[in-house]
Amino acid sequence: MADVLLVCGSVRAGSSNAAVLRTAGLLAPDGIEVSEYDELAALPHFNPDDDGDRLPAAAARLRRQLGEAGGLLFSTPEYAGALPGSLKNLLDWSIGGGEMSGKPVGWVNCSWAATGAAGAYAELRTVLSYADALIVEPACLQVPVTRAEIGPDGLVTDPATRDRLAAAVAALVTAGRRD
């Protein structure tokens, strides 16, 4: 069981969103177990006909991980002003089981684009609200990260950004302990 499950909305190798989440995970408070959801590309397309007692294996694993997590931290790119289809698919699979109901969630928006990926994060907020997730505002950040701020180890190097990531994870953990 993870105290915090990291969910990246990008399937691209070398994703800035993945780097931000890995960095946040390493900065978690002592004693907090963090794990990464790593099957985004393996999820089948959501089909309500398959959303029952015999879920596809990847969807069943997703729901198990969501249910076992104490909190969720997302980071995603924006495509065409919205969530990427792969992350929306994950969110669609998560609704039917209710695993996110009451679950503390936050996100890190690392977009440096002029629009700041506002469309994706507005849509994420909407879907998480439908899932009855507990949105932890101090765990929802906009911290632009450029490729130059990601070191050869795949982690964010900027100390101020790292401090903000650590604070977001701590807020998420604190919210989870209040339940």
C-alpha positions as CSV (number, residue, x, y, z in Angstrom):
1,M,0.0,0.0,0.0
2,A,1.4,3.4,-1.0
3,D,0.8,6.5,1.0
4,V,1.0,8.5,-2.2
5,L,0.5,7.2,-5.7
6,L,2.0,9.3,-8.5
7,V,0.0,9.4,-11.7
8,C,1.6,10.8,-14.8
9,G,-0.6,11.7,-17.7
10,S,2.2,11.4,-20.3
11,V,3.4,8.2,-21.9
12,R,6.4,10.0,-23.5
13,A,9.9,8.9,-22.5
14,G,11.7,11.7,-20.8
15,S,8.4,13.5,-19.9
16,S,8.8,16.7,-17.7
17,N,5.7,15.6,-15.9
18,A,7.2,12.3,-15.0
19,A,10.4,14.1,-13.8
20,V,8.4,16.4,-11.6
21,L,6.5,13.5,-10.0
22,R,9.7,11.4,-9.5
23,T,11.3,14.4,-7.8
24,A,8.2,15.0,-5.6
25,G,8.2,11.3,-4.6
26,L,11.8,11.5,-3.5
27,L,11.0,14.6,-1.4
28,A,8.2,12.9,0.5
29,P,8.4,13.1,4.3
30,D,10.3,10.3,6.1
31,G,8.2,7.2,6.5
32,I,5.9,7.9,3.6
33,E,5.8,5.2,0.9
34,V,5.5,6.6,-2.6
35,S,4.8,4.5,-5.8
36,E,4.4,5.4,-9.4
37,Y,1.5,4.2,-11.5
38,D,3.2,2.9,-14.6
39,E,0.6,1.2,-16.8
40,L,-1.0,4.2,-18.5
41,A,-0.2,3.0,-22.0
42,A,-1.4,-0.6,-21.2
43,L,-4.9,0.4,-20.2
44,P,-7.5,-0.7,-22.7
45,H,-9.9,1.9,-24.0
46,F,-12.7,2.4,-21.5
47,N,-15.9,0.6,-22.4
48,P,-18.8,0.6,-20.0
49,D,-19.7,-2.9,-21.1
50,D,-16.4,-4.1,-19.5
51,D,-16.9,-2.1,-16.3
52,G,-18.2,-4.8,-14.1
53,D,-17.1,-7.8,-12.1
54,R,-14.7,-9.0,-14.7
55,L,-12.6,-5.9,-15.5
56,P,-9.7,-6.1,-17.9
57,A,-6.5,-7.0,-16.0
58,A,-4.9,-3.6,-16.4
59,A,-8.1,-1.8,-15.2
60,A,-8.3,-4.1,-12.2
61,R,-4.7,-3.4,-11.3
62,L,-5.4,0.4,-11.6
63,R,-8.4,0.2,-9.4
64,R,-6.5,-1.8,-6.8
65,Q,-3.6,0.7,-6.7
66,L,-6.1,3.6,-6.5
67,G,-7.9,2.0,-3.7
68,E,-4.8,1.1,-1.7
69,A,-3.2,4.6,-2.0
70,G,-3.6,7.1,0.8
71,G,-3.5,10.0,-1.7
72,L,-2.9,10.7,-5.4
73,L,-0.6,13.2,-7.0
74,F,-1.1,13.9,-10.8
75,S,1.0,15.7,-13.4
76,T,0.0,15.8,-17.0
77,P,0.7,17.6,-20.2
78,E,-2.0,19.4,-22.1
79,Y,-3.0,18.4,-25.7
80,A,-5.2,20.6,-27.8
81,G,-6.4,22.5,-24.7
82,A,-7.4,19.5,-22.7
83,L,-6.3,16.3,-20.9
84,P,-4.4,13.8,-23.0
85,G,-6.7,10.9,-24.0
86,S,-4.6,8.4,-22.1
87,L,-5.1,10.2,-18.8
88,K,-8.8,10.8,-19.5
89,N,-9.1,7.0,-20.2
90,L,-7.5,6.3,-16.8
91,L,-9.9,8.6,-15.1
92,D,-12.8,7.0,-16.9
93,W,-11.8,3.6,-15.6
94,S,-11.5,5.0,-12.1
95,I,-15.1,6.3,-11.8
96,G,-17.1,3.0,-11.8
97,G,-15.3,1.5,-8.8
98,G,-15.4,4.6,-6.5
99,E,-11.8,4.2,-5.4
100,M,-11.2,7.9,-5.5
101,S,-14.2,8.9,-3.5
102,G,-12.9,10.9,-0.5
103,K,-9.3,10.3,-1.6
104,P,-7.0,13.3,-1.1
105,V,-5.6,14.4,-4.5
106,G,-3.3,17.1,-5.8
107,W,-1.5,17.9,-8.9
108,V,1.7,19.6,-10.2
109,N,1.2,21.6,-13.4
110,C,4.8,22.0,-14.8
111,S,3.8,23.6,-18.1
112,W,5.9,26.6,-19.0
113,A,3.7,27.4,-22.0
114,A,1.9,30.8,-22.2
115,T,-1.5,29.1,-21.5
116,G,0.0,27.2,-18.5
117,A,-2.0,24.1,-19.5
118,A,-5.0,25.7,-17.9
119,G,-7.4,23.7,-20.0
120,A,-6.0,20.4,-18.9
121,Y,-6.0,21.2,-15.2
122,A,-9.5,22.7,-15.3
123,E,-10.7,19.5,-16.9
124,L,-8.7,17.4,-14.3
125,R,-10.4,19.3,-11.5
126,T,-13.8,18.7,-13.1
127,V,-13.3,14.9,-13.5
128,L,-11.8,14.5,-10.0
129,S,-14.8,16.4,-8.6
130,Y,-17.1,13.9,-10.4
131,A,-15.0,11.1,-8.9
132,D,-15.8,12.6,-5.4
133,A,-12.0,13.0,-4.8
134,L,-10.9,15.4,-2.0
135,I,-9.0,18.1,-3.8
136,V,-6.2,19.4,-1.5
137,E,-5.6,22.9,-2.7
138,P,-2.1,23.3,-1.1
139,A,-1.1,20.1,-3.0
140,C,-2.2,21.7,-6.4
141,L,0.7,23.7,-7.8
142,Q,1.7,25.5,-11.0
143,V,5.5,25.3,-11.1
144,P,6.8,25.8,-14.7
145,V,9.8,23.4,-15.3
146,T,11.9,23.7,-18.4
147,R,14.0,20.8,-19.8
148,A,17.1,22.7,-18.7
149,E,15.9,22.3,-15.1
150,I,15.9,18.6,-15.3
151,G,19.2,17.0,-14.5
152,P,20.8,14.0,-16.2
153,D,19.3,11.8,-13.4
154,G,15.8,12.8,-14.6
155,L,15.1,14.9,-11.5
156,V,14.2,18.6,-11.1
157,T,17.3,20.5,-10.1
158,D,15.9,23.9,-9.1
159,P,15.9,24.2,-5.2
160,A,12.9,26.5,-5.1
161,T,10.8,24.1,-7.2
162,R,12.0,21.2,-5.1
163,D,10.9,23.0,-2.0
164,R,7.4,23.6,-3.5
165,L,7.1,20.0,-4.5
166,A,8.1,18.8,-1.0
167,A,5.4,21.1,0.5
168,A,2.8,19.8,-1.9
169,V,3.5,16.1,-1.0
170,A,3.5,17.0,2.7
171,A,0.1,18.7,2.3
172,L,-1.3,15.7,0.5
173,V,0.0,13.4,3.3
174,T,-1.4,15.6,6.0
175,A,-4.8,15.6,4.4
176,G,-4.8,11.9,4.1
177,R,-4.0,11.5,7.8
178,R,-7.0,13.6,8.8
179,D,-9.4,11.0,7.4
